[in-house]
C-alpha cells in the first residue's frame, strides 16, 4: 500500500477536536510544566485554525444547500489531512510521494490523473523513478512556493514528449543542480516541491503506472526523530497550509468562476496555460453551471489535435465530484462521438439517457473544467466548446444520433471505473 492509513488520520482528527475542547481546562501545574515546551502552543494554534476555518467556510456563498454544506465540511477535513501529510509527515530528505486521488480531492483535481507530490530541497540532488504503465502520459513539474496561491512559480517542467522511456515503460529522472545525461531537470535553489502526473485515458484492468523518489546520498542514511522545536515548526507550517487550502480554493472558485468569469452555464474561451505561466502544451477552458429544476446543460466539444482531451465537474469547494461510483468526468476515449463529429456532454441531476452524461446528482451548481494536453500550436476558435441550457425533454432532438443508454449499461461503466481506480491507487 502506498498511502497512509486514513483510519489513523480520522482518529487523529477526532483527537484534535477533543484536545481543543479540553485544552483550556489544563491545570496550572500542567501549564507550568510545559511553559518552555513549543509543542502545546503549536498544537493549540492548529486547533484554533480549524475553528477559524469553520467560521470562514460558513460565510461563503457556496454554503447553501445541504449537499453544499456537506461539501464544505468535507473540504475542511480534506484540507486537514493534506496539512498533516504535507507538513508534518513528509520529509524532503527522506521523501515519499503524497498522493491526491479519489480519496482526497482538492484544487480542481482531474479524475484522469494520479497526482504525486513530494517536498524537495532546492539545489540538492534527487532521483525520480517509476513506470508509465497504462497511463496515456506522465509529466514532472517543479514548484517554487505555491503558484496556485499566487505565492510562487513553476520552477521546471518535463512533458511526456521529452521523457525517455525504457522498453518496459520504466523511467528514471534526475533532478539536480548539475546537468546529467538522459532524463534531467535542473533543480533551482528556490524549488520546494516536485509534482508528478500520471494521466489515464482508458480506465481498464491494465497494469497502472507508479512513481517513487529518493534524495541522492540519503538512501541508506539513518533518519533521526524530529526534535520538539522541529515538530513545532512543522505544526506551524501545517496550520498555514490548512487555512490556505480550506479557504483558498472556495475563494478562488468564487472569484474566478462565479464573479469574474463568463455568465453562468457558459464556457470561457480556451486558454493556452503556458502563456500564463502554466504547463507547456496544456490548454484549458472553464465555466460555472447552475441548473434550474427540469433543465440540463449541453456541452458541445469538438475533437482537436490534443493528445488528451477531457471534461469534468467539481463542486463549489473545487473538489472533483464523485467519479468512481458515479460518472462526473469523461475523456474523449470514453465518450460517444455524434454523427456530426462532435461530443455532446449532458450535465444534469437525473439520468437523461444519453451516453455522455455527467452526473451532478444533488448539486445544482458547480464548476466545469475542460482540459487539452499535448497541444502543438493553437486550438482554433471554431473548435472551442460551447453550451446550451435546455429542457430535459428536448435532449433527444438537440443531440445528433441520440441513443438511449440502459441502467444496466450505466452500472457496467460505474463498475469498470471503480475497479480501475482501485488498481490505479492501490487501495
N, C-alpha and C positions, 0 to 999 in steps of 0.2 A: 504494500500500500504506500503510495507516495504522498499522502496527505495526513495531517494531524487528525486525530480522532476528535470530531466536533462535539461528541458527547462530553468529553473533558472540558471543552471550551464552554459548553452550555452550563456545566457545573460551576465553572469559574465565573461566568456572568451572574449566576444566582448568588454566588459568594460576594461579588462586588456590591450587589444591591443590598444584601444583608449587612455587609460591612458598613456601607454608607448609612444605613439606618441606626447602627449601633455605635458608630464612631464617636458621636458626640457624647455618648454615655460612658466613655472610658474614665477610669478613676484618675484622680490627681496623681496617684502614685505611678500609674502607667505612663502618664504624660511626662513625669519627671524622668522616668527610666529611659524614655525614647526621645528626650529633648535633643540629643545630638545625632539621632538616627535619621537619615534623609528619607528612609523608605515610607514611614507612615504618612508624611506630608505629601509625598509624590503620589501615593495611593489615594489619599483623600482628594487631591486635585483631580485625579482621573474620575473618581466617583462624582464629584461636583460637575465635571464636564458632561457626564452622562445626563445629569439632571438639567443642565443648561441646554443641551441638545434637545432634550424632550420638550422644553418650553419653546425653543425656537421652531421646531418642526411643526408644532400645532398652530403657528402663525402663518404658515404658507397657504396660498390659495388652493394648493393641491390637497390640503387636509379637508376633504369634503365628504364624499360618500363613504359608506362602510368599507368598501374594497380599498379605497384610497387611504383610509385611516389605518387599515391593516398593513398596507404597503409602507406607510410612514414608520410604523414600529419595526417592521422587518428591516427597513433601511437603517434604523438605529442599531439593531443587533448585528446586521451585516458589517456596518462600519466599526463596531466594537471588536468583532472578530478580526477584521482586517488590521486594526490598530495593534492588537495583541500579537498577531502573527508577524506583521511587517516590522514593528519596532521593538518588541520585547523578545520574540523567539528568534527571528532571523539574525544572521551574523555575516558581515562582509568578509571576514577572514576564513570562516568555516561555512561557506554558503550552501544552501539548498534552495531549490525553487519553490516559491509560494504560488499556488495555482488559483486562478479565477475560472470557474466553470459554472455548471448549473447549480452547484451547491451554494456558492456565494457569488452574487451578481452586483456589479456596480459600473458606473461610467459608460452606459450605453454598450455594455459588453455584447459581442457578436456571438450568437449561438453556434455559428460555424467554426468558431475559433476556440482553441485551448490556449489560455494566456499563462505564461510562466514568468514570474518576477523574482529577481534577487538583488539585494544591495551589493554594491561593489565599491572599492576604494579607487578614486581617480588616480591615474598614474601608476597603478600596480598591474600585475600580470594575472590573467585568468584564462582558463580553457573551458569552452562550452562544447559538449559532445552529445550526440544522440542519433536519432533516426527519423527520416521523413515518414516512414510507414505509409498509410493510406491517405495521408494529407495531400491536398492539392498543392499547397505551398508551405514554406517555412521561411521566416524572416526574423532578423535580430535588430533591435534598436537600443541605443544608449540614451539615457536621460541624465541631464544635469539639473538637479532640483525637480520641480513638479510642473512641467509645461502645461498640463491640463488645468492647473490652478493659476496660470499666468505668472508663476514664480520660477521659471526655469526655461530650459531649451532642449531641443533634440541634439544630442552630442555626437551622434553617429547612427548610421543605418546601413544594413546589408540586406538587400532584397533577395528573394529566391533566385532570381536570374543570375546573381553573382556568387552563389554558394556552390562550391564544388562538392558533389556527392559521390560516394563510392558506389560500386555496382549494386550493393545491397541496400542502398539508400541511406547509409550512415554518413555522418559528417563530423568534423572537428573544426572548431573556430577558435582562434586565439585573439584575445582582447588584451593588448599590451601597449605600453608606450613606445616600444621599439618594433619596427616592421619585421614581419616574419613571412616566409614563403607560404603559399597556399591560402586558405581562408584566414584573413587577418583584418582586424579592426583596431584603429588607434583608440587608446584609452586616455582621453584628456584628463588633466588634473582635477577638473570640476565634476567629473562623472560621479553619479550617486547610485544609479540603478541600471541593470540590464534587463531587457524585456524581450521575450521570445514568443512569437505567434506561430502555432500550427493551424492552418486554415483548411477545413474539410468541405468538399462539395458533395461527397457521397457519404451517407450515413449507413454503412453496411457492416458486415462481420469481418472485414479485412483487418489485418494487424495494424493497429494505430501507431502513431509516432510517439517519440519520447525525447526528453532533453534533460541534461544534467550539467552541473558546473562545479569547478574546483578553482581555488586560488592556487596558482603555481607555487610550489615550495611548502605549502601547508597541508598537503595530502596526508602526511603521516605525523604531523605535529600533535602534541598532547594539548588539548584545549583546557584552559583554566576556567573555573567558575567565576562569574561576574562578582565584583566587589559590590558592597551596598551602594556606593556612590555611582558605579556604572549602571546598576539596575535602576536606581532612581532617575538617572539620565535617560534611560530607555523609557521609563514610565512617563517622563515629561514629553518625550517625542511622541509617544502613543496618545497622550492627551491632545496634542495638537492635531495629529492625524485623525482622531475621532471626530473632532469638530470640522476639519476641512472636508472630510468625506461625507459625513452625515448631513451637513448643512450646505456644503459647496455644490453638490450635484443638483439638488432641487432648486437652488438659486440659479444655477446655470440653465436648467430647463426653463424656469420662469422667465429669465431674461432673454435667452436666445431663441426659444421656440414658441413662447406664448406672447410676450410683449413686443419683441423686436423683429420677429420673423414674419414670413408671409401670412396672410389670413388663414384662419383655421380651415382644415380639410383641403388644404392645397400643399404643394411642394415647392421648395426653393429650387432655383436652377442648380444644376450640378456644378461643383467647385473642385478644382484641382488643389488638393490639400497641400501639395508640395510648395505651391506658390504662397501658401500661408504659413510655411514653416513645418508642414507635416511630412508624411511619408511620400517618397517619390513614386509616381505611378498610381497613387490612390486618389480616386475621385469620390465625392460623397454628395448626397442631397438629403434634405430632411423636411419634416413637416409636423404639424400638430393636428391630430384628429379629435373631433368631438361629435359623437353620434347621437342624434335625436332618436327617440323611440321609433322602431319600424324602418330605420334608414340603414344603408350600407355605403361605405366609401369604396369606389373602384379606383385602383391604381393601375394605370396603363404603362407598362415598361417595355421598351424596345430592346432587343438584343444589341450588344455592342461588341467591340473587339477586345474588351477587357478579358483577362484570363479568368476572372472570378467576378460574379455579379449576384447581388442578393438584396432582399428586403427583410426588415424585422420591425417588431413593435417593442417599445419599452413603456413602463409606467411613468408617472409624473415625478418619480424619485430617481429616474434614469437607470432603473434596473430592467434587464430583459424580462419580458413576460415569460411565464412557464412555457418551456419549449420541448420538454421531454415527454410529458404526458398530455400536452396539447400542441397544436401547430401554430406558433406565433412568428415563425420565420420560414422563409423559403429561398433557396438559391436557384439559379436557372437550371441546374442539373436535376433538381427536384420538382420543377414547375412544368405545368402543361402549357405548351405553346399553341395559341389560337391560329386558325387558318389565315388570318390577315398578317401573321408574322410577329405579333406582339404577345406579351404576357399580361393577363388580366388578373390582378390580385383583388380579393374582396375582403375588406375589414368589416367585421360585424360581430355582434354579441351572440347571435344564434347561427346555426349552420345554414348557409344559403344553398347548399347542394353543389356548389362549384368546386372543382378540384383545388384551385389555388386560394383556399380560404385561410385567412389569418384570424385566428380565434381571439377576439378581445374579451370574451366572457363577460365578467361583471364590471369591467372598466369601460365607461362610456367615453373616456378621453385618455389620450396618451401621445407618445411620440412615434413618428415613422422615420426610420433610417434606411437610406439607400446606399449601398456600398459597391464600388467598382475597383478591383485591384489589378495590377499588372497592365495598366493602360499605357500604351505607347502613342504619344501625340495627343490629340484633342478628342473629346466626345462632342460631335456636332450638335447644335441646338435642336435639330429635328429628332434626335434620339433621346432627348431628355424626357423623363417620365412626367405624366400628368394625372389629374384626379377628377372624379365626378361623384357627387353625393346623389344617391338615387334611392327610391323606394325598394325594399327587398323584393317586392313583386315584379319589379322591372328588370331584374338581373338577366333573365333568360334572353330578353330582346336587346340588351345592351352589350352582351358578350358574344362575339362571333364564335360559332361552333360550341356553344354551351352544352355540356353533357353532365347530367346529374351524377353525383357520387353517393354510393350507399354507405350506411353506417358501418357495415362490415369492412368496407374498404378503408374507412376512416380509422377503425380500430387497428387494422393491419399496419397502416402508416405509423400510428402512435406507438405500437409495439416495437416496430423496427427502429424508430427514433430512440426510444427508451433503451433498447438493447445496445445500440451503438454507443450511446452516451456512457453507459456503464463500462463498456470496453475502453472507450477513449479516456475516461477519468480514472479507471482502476478502482471504482467504487462498487 
